[in-house]
Amino acid sequence: RQTTRLTDLHYYIAHTLGGSAGARMTVRLCCPISPDTLIRRLLSRARNTRKDMPPTRVVGVDDWAWRRGHHYGTIVVDLEKNDVIDLLPDREAATLAQWLQAHPGVEIIARDRAGAYADGCHRGAPSALQVTDRWHLLKNLSEAFVSILGRFTTTVRTLTRQLSASTTLSETSGTVRTQPEEAQTLIRSVSGERRETLFNEALALKAEGHSIQAIATTIGVERKTVRRWFQRGHAPTWKRTVPTRSILGPYISHLEKRWVEGCRNIRQLWRELLEQGFTGKYGTVRKWVTTRQGISTKPVSSAYVSPPLGRKLARLLLADDPLSAGRQDGLLVPALLEAEPQLAVTLCWLRKMQNLLCKKEDTGVE
């Protein structure tokens, strides 16, 4: 026995999620029920509702999963009342035609794009008007737009290579102009100001009588760090008064000479230093080479950048702010529309269709 309220809850879950997914949801809602029983709830409500109903005038036909990936059927919905009329066992044209012949009076059928449904509607209700709903219209529109973008693949690849080369060149030149010493000085100054602010906050909390542990928790610093600050009377500046001596120092001139000559083999450089008395490890030379490559003025060849194609390009063109996808992709949109005026016209027409279908705004689409 079940209450009417519980039966209604099961019906709405089955109507929204179907059998298997609905059964999993009922477990979370503490009213478990099997997938088959959920389907029976849906069918019984549809049969009881149809007894005293007038003939349905507008119906929607689409496929529906009895068991996703294995068994599909057809769902018939009354679009005027937004209610399920029937669930057919398969997606065959003959089954749909037989159902339509048994339910005369259907004037409009909003169907799926499948050819079997078109044949079934034509055989079962030849006088009914077959239409497509908004979702399938947008689906057709997006697929047509993606197929049109396939004509401009060569242009997109060319523009992507040009933008990638220009971006890499500008980044390389910017790296050459940057002074590492100035950058390090700026970083140290910002970090020093942050530590000084935290130290002042710690002093204020200490004056109020808070413990070191409470101060450390409040300002987000380790307890030992706060105690060390109080012992020194100031926050550390982390300035190196005595320059550290590197084991690689006496051999820098040789490395620079070999670098100018074009030697980039780290192991070869390390062997040459060993012959001169160097006692350091291979990693020390590798670290120097890595740092030297970072500040080298030699132009770096641009890496291959995959051009946005297909649906990725479609989303990029339809985005409100193309720059949100990245600098290079954002620059690709105006360059592509300038190089292909026909694509700009197509994009304008597509936006008008989207406004008409989604926002119901008539913008003069013909």
N, C-alpha and C positions, 0 to 999 in steps of 0.2 A: 504494500500500500504506500502511496505517495501523496503528498499534498499537492494542491493545484499550483502553488507557488513554486515547488520544486520541479514539477513537470514543465512549467513555463520556462524556468531557468535552463533545464536541459534542452528544451526546444530552441531557445535563442543561441545557446552554445553550439548546437548542431547546425543551425542556420548560418552561423558566422564562421565556424572552424571546420565543420565536417565531422567525420567519425573518429579517426585515430587521434588527430590533434585535439578535438573536443574532449575525448576521454582523458587525455593527459591533463587538460585544463581542469576537469572536474575533480581530479585527485588533489590539485593544489587548492581548490575551493572547498575541500572537505565534503564533497557530495559525489563520490566515485560512481561511475557507471560504465558499462562496456560500450565499445564503438558501435556494435550492432544495435544495441538498444537505443543509442542516440539516433541512428538512422531510422529506426522504427518510430521514434517520437516525431521525427520530421515528416515521415510519410503519413502517419496517422493524422497529424494536424492538417496536412494538405488535403487528405481525403474528406475529413470532417468539414473543412472550410468550403470545399467545392460543392457540397450537397445543395446548399441554399443560395449559391452564388449565381449571379447572372452570367451569361456567356462572356468570356474574356475577350477584350478587344485588342489590347496591345500586350504582346508577350516578348520575352527575351530568351534566347536560346544560346547556350554555351556549354562547353565540356566541363565535367566535374569528376573529381577523383574519388572513387570508392576506396581504392588503395593506391596511393601515389606511386607512380612508376610501374604499376602492374595492371590495374583494372580501372578503366575510365568509363564514365557514362555521360548522359546529357541531362542538364538541369533546365527546367522550364519555369520562368518567373513571370508573374503578373507585374508589369512595370508601372501600371497605374496605382496599384495598391502595395507594391514592393513586397510581395509575398511569394513564397515557393508554391508552384502549382503541382509539379510532378518531377520525379526523378526516373529517367529512362535507363535501362540496363546497359546500353552501349551507345556508340556514336555513329551508328549506321544511318544512311539516308532513309531506308525502308522503315526503320523504327520511328523516326521523326515524322515521316509522311503518314504512317498509320495513326499516330497520336493526333496530328492535325486534322485528319479526316474524322476522327472520333470526337473532336471538339470544334465544331463549325462556329463561325462568327469571328474568327481572328482576322483583323484588318491590317495590323502592322506587326511585323516581325523584326526585332533587332537581334541579329544573329552574329555568330562568330564568322571569321573569314574562311573557314574550312569549306572545301567544295562539296563535301557530303551534306552539310547543312543547307547549302544553296540548292542542291538537287532535291533534298527532302522537303524543303519549303515550297519549291516549285511544284512538286508532285502532290503534296498534301493540301496546300492552300494556294492554288494558282492565281487567285484574285487578290491575295494579300500583298501589301507593299513591303519589300525587304529593305531594311535600312541598316546602317552601321552606327554603333554607339560612339560616344566621344572618345573612350579609351582606345578603341580600334582605329578611329580616325587619326588620333595622335600617333598610334603605332605605325600606321601606313605612312604618315607624314615624315616621321623620323627615319624610317627605312629608305624612303625615297630620297631624303636629304643626304643620308650616308652614301647612297649609290651615286649621287651627283658629285659628292666630294671626291670620289674615286677618280674622276676625270682630271683633277688638279694635283695628283700625287707628285708628278715631276716638278711642278712649281713649288710645292711645299718642301720637297727635299732640297731644292736649290736654295730657297730662302733660308732654310734651317742651317745649311752649311755656311752661308754668308754671315748670318747673325752669330753663329758659334765662333767663326774666325774673328769677327770684329770684337765680340765680347772677350775672348781670350787675349787679344792684343791689348785691349784697354786695361784688363786686369794685370797683365804682365808689366805694362808701362807704369801702372800705379804702384806695383810692388817695387820697381826700381827706384821710384822717387821717394818711397817711404824710408825714413831713417830709423833703423832698429833702436838706436840709443834713445831717440825722442819717444818712441812708443813705450819702451821700458820705463822711462822716467814718468810718463803719464800714468802708466799702470800703478807704479809705486806710489805716486801722489794720491791717486784715488783710494788705494788700499789704506794708505796712512790716515787719510781723513776719516775713513770708516772706522778704523781701530780707535782713533782719538774720540770719535762720537760715542763708541761703546764704552770707553774708559770713563768718559764724563758721566754717562748714565750709571755706571757701576759706582762711582764716587757718590752720586746723589742717593742711590739706594743704601750705600753703606752709612751715610749720614743719617738716614731714617731708621737705622738699627737693624737692617736685614742681615741675615747670615750670608756667608760666602756661597753656600749651596743655593740659597734662594736667589741671590744675585746672578749666579751662573745660569740658573734655569730661566730667569726673566730675560736676560739679554742674549741668550742662546750661545754661550761660550762655556768651554770646559772649566770645571771648578779649579783645577791646578793652574790654568791660565789666568783666572781672576786673581788667585793668590799671588802669582808671580808678578802681575801688574801692580798690585798693592805694595809688594816688597820693593819694587824698583821705583815706584812713585810716578810712573808714566807708562803709556802704551809703547811697545817696541816700534822702532822706526824701520828696522830691517835694512839698515844701510851698512854696506861693507866698507869699513874704514881702511882695511888692509886688503889689497887685491890678492886673490888666491893664485898660486903658482900652478900652472898646468904641466903635467909630465910631457905634454906634446909641444910645449913652448919652444924649446931649442930646435925643433924640426919643422916649425911652421913655414919658414922660408923655403925649405926644400919642397914641401907640399904645394905651396903656392906656385913655385916654378914648374913643377910637374903638371899642375892643374892648367896653367897657361899653355903648356905644350900639348894639352888635350888628353892626358891620361885620366880615365875615370874608373879604372879597375881598382877597387878598394884593397883587395888582397895583394895586388902587385905593389901598391903604395906601402902597405904594411910590411912586405918583405924587404923593400928598399930601406925602410926605417930600421928594421932589425939589423941589417948589415951595418948601419951607422951607429949601432949601440942602443937603439930604442928598446926599452924593457916593458912597454905597455902592451895591452891586449888589442886584439883585432877590433873589438867594439869601440875602442877609443878613436881609432882612425875612421871607422864607419860613421861615428857620430859627427866627426869634423866634416866628412864629405857630405853628409846629409844637410848640415848647417850651411855649408858652402854652396850647395845646389839651391838652397832656399833664397840666398841673396845674390845668386848669379844673375848677370845682366843678359845672359844668352836667351833669346826668345824660345819659349816652350811651345812645342807643336800642340795644336788644339786637339783634344780628344773627340772621338766620334760621339755625336749627340743624335739619339734616335728621333726622327721627326714625328710629330703627332699626326696620326692618320686614323681614318675611320671614325668610330664613335668618339674617340678622344678629341679629334679635331672638331667634331660637331659640338661637343660640350664646350670647347674653348671658344668657338664662334658665337655660341648662344649665351655665354656667360655675361652677366651684367658688368663685371669688372675683370677683363682678361688679365690684368696685371697681377691679380690674386693667385694665378696659377704659376707665377714665376716671371722674372724679367724677360727672359728670352721668348717664352711662349706669348707673353703679353705684347712684345714687339712684333711677333709674327703675324698677328691678326691684322693690324693696319697695313702691313707690307703686302700681305696676301690679297686683301681687298683692293689695294691700289693696283696690284699687278693683274688681277682678274676682275674687271668691272662686272662681268656677268654673274660672278659669285656674289657680289655685293647686292645686285638686284634680287637674286634668289633668296638671300638672307633677309632682305627687307620684306619680301612677300611671305616668307616663313614666319617671321615675327607677327605679321598681321593675322595670319591664320591661327597662331597660338593665342593671341589676344581674343580672337573671335570664339575659339573653342573653350578656352579656360576662363577668361574674364567676361565673355559675352559682350565684348566691345566691338561694334561694327566700325572697322577702320577703312572701309572702302575696298574690300577684297573682291575681285571679280573672277 
